[in-house]
């Protein structure tokens, strides 16, 4: 039977969610808005009113929070991940599978971006997932020091 509850909602879990959310927000900004922004603009098929300018920051924060809760839930409840490297690897796998499914379906259903842009987005999302997962794993692995 699958356990759908966090083992224990403790400070470490909440800090892992917070750390992963902050990492996702700022690393996502760096990757997608700073490094790849011009590339995406050159690869997108633009429709009037498609892109929000400026974007809704609260919605982006909630998106990062939801991904972070998912990652921390999997790591803490099912996988027992407690290191940066294991979190990095698992985060990359999880984000690769999700972004691959999402981007390929968007490419198949919508005339929004080139196939090359979909592949770049999958790679960028996989890197982002590794960073989010790494931070979550690192924080989940913190142990209290005993005197």
C-alpha positions as CSV (number, residue, x, y, z in Angstrom):
1,X,0.0,0.0,0.0
2,X,1.3,3.5,-0.9
3,X,1.8,5.8,2.1
4,X,0.3,9.2,1.1
5,X,1.3,11.0,4.3
6,X,4.6,12.6,5.0
7,X,6.4,10.5,7.5
8,X,6.6,13.4,9.9
9,X,6.0,17.0,9.1
10,X,9.0,18.4,10.8
11,X,11.1,21.5,10.5
12,X,13.6,19.7,8.2
13,X,10.8,18.9,5.7
14,X,9.5,22.5,5.8
15,X,13.0,23.9,5.3
16,X,13.6,21.5,2.4
17,X,10.4,22.7,0.7
18,X,11.4,26.3,1.3
19,X,15.0,25.8,0.1
20,X,13.8,23.9,-3.0
21,X,11.2,26.6,-3.7
22,X,13.7,29.4,-3.5
23,X,16.3,27.4,-5.5
24,X,13.7,26.7,-8.2
25,X,12.5,30.3,-8.4
26,X,16.0,31.9,-8.7
27,X,17.6,29.1,-10.7
28,X,14.6,29.2,-13.0
29,X,14.9,32.9,-13.4
30,X,18.6,32.5,-14.2
31,X,18.1,29.7,-16.7
32,X,14.9,30.6,-18.4
33,X,14.7,34.4,-18.1
34,X,18.4,35.4,-18.2
35,X,20.4,32.7,-20.1
36,X,17.7,31.3,-22.5
37,X,15.3,34.3,-22.9
38,X,16.6,35.4,-26.3
39,X,16.8,31.9,-27.5
40,X,13.2,31.1,-26.5
41,X,12.0,34.4,-28.1
42,X,13.7,33.4,-31.4
43,X,12.1,29.9,-31.3
44,X,8.6,30.8,-30.2
45,X,5.7,31.5,-32.6
46,X,4.2,34.7,-31.2
47,X,0.5,35.2,-30.8
48,X,-1.0,38.5,-29.6
49,X,-1.5,38.4,-25.9
50,X,0.3,35.1,-25.4
51,X,3.0,36.2,-23.0
52,X,2.3,38.2,-19.9
53,X,4.5,41.3,-19.5
54,X,5.3,41.4,-16.6
55,X,4.8,37.8,-15.6
56,X,2.7,37.0,-12.5
57,X,5.4,36.4,-9.8
58,X,2.9,35.0,-7.3
59,X,2.0,32.3,-9.8
60,X,5.6,31.5,-10.5
61,X,6.3,31.1,-6.8
62,X,3.3,28.8,-6.4
63,X,4.5,26.7,-9.3
64,X,7.9,26.4,-7.7
65,X,6.3,25.6,-4.4
66,X,4.2,22.8,-5.9
67,X,7.2,21.2,-7.6
68,X,9.2,21.5,-4.3
69,X,6.4,19.8,-2.3
70,X,6.4,17.0,-4.9
71,X,10.2,16.5,-4.8
72,X,10.4,16.7,-1.0
73,X,7.5,14.3,-0.6
74,X,9.1,11.7,-2.9
75,X,12.5,12.1,-1.3
76,X,11.4,12.1,2.3
77,X,8.5,9.7,2.2
78,X,9.4,7.1,-0.4
79,X,13.0,7.4,-1.4
80,X,14.9,8.4,1.7
81,X,17.1,10.8,-0.2
82,X,19.4,12.7,2.1
83,X,22.4,13.9,0.0
84,X,23.0,16.6,-2.6
85,X,24.2,14.2,-5.2
86,X,21.4,11.7,-4.8
87,X,18.9,14.5,-4.8
88,X,20.5,16.0,-7.9
89,X,20.3,12.7,-9.7
90,X,16.7,12.0,-8.7
91,X,15.6,15.6,-9.3
92,X,17.1,15.4,-12.8
93,X,15.3,12.2,-13.6
94,X,11.9,13.4,-12.2
95,X,12.1,16.7,-14.0
96,X,13.3,15.1,-17.2
97,X,10.3,12.7,-17.3
98,X,7.8,15.4,-16.5
99,X,9.3,18.0,-18.9
100,X,9.7,15.5,-21.6
101,X,6.1,14.5,-21.4
102,X,4.9,18.1,-21.2
103,X,7.1,19.5,-23.9
104,X,6.6,16.7,-26.4
105,X,2.8,16.9,-25.9
106,X,2.8,20.7,-26.3
107,X,4.9,20.2,-29.5
108,X,2.4,17.6,-30.7
109,X,-0.7,19.5,-29.9
110,X,0.2,23.2,-30.3
111,X,2.0,25.3,-32.9
112,X,3.9,27.3,-30.2
113,X,7.6,26.4,-30.5
114,X,10.1,24.6,-32.6
115,X,11.1,21.0,-31.9
116,X,14.6,22.2,-31.1
117,X,13.2,24.6,-28.5
118,X,11.2,21.7,-27.0
119,X,14.5,19.7,-26.6
120,X,16.3,22.7,-25.2
121,X,13.5,23.2,-22.7
122,X,13.7,19.6,-21.7
123,X,17.4,19.9,-21.1
124,X,17.1,23.2,-19.2
125,X,14.2,21.8,-17.0
126,X,16.3,18.7,-16.3
127,X,19.2,20.9,-15.0
128,X,16.7,22.9,-13.0
129,X,15.3,19.8,-11.5
130,X,18.7,18.6,-10.5
131,X,19.4,21.8,-8.6
132,X,16.0,21.7,-6.9
133,X,16.5,18.1,-6.0
134,X,20.1,18.6,-4.9
135,X,19.1,21.3,-2.4
136,X,16.1,19.3,-1.2
137,X,18.3,16.3,-0.6
138,X,21.0,18.3,1.1
139,X,18.5,19.9,3.5
140,X,16.8,16.6,4.2
141,X,20.2,15.2,5.1
142,X,21.1,17.8,7.8
143,X,21.5,16.1,11.2
144,X,21.3,17.7,14.6
145,X,24.7,18.0,16.2
146,X,24.9,16.3,19.6
147,X,27.3,17.6,22.2
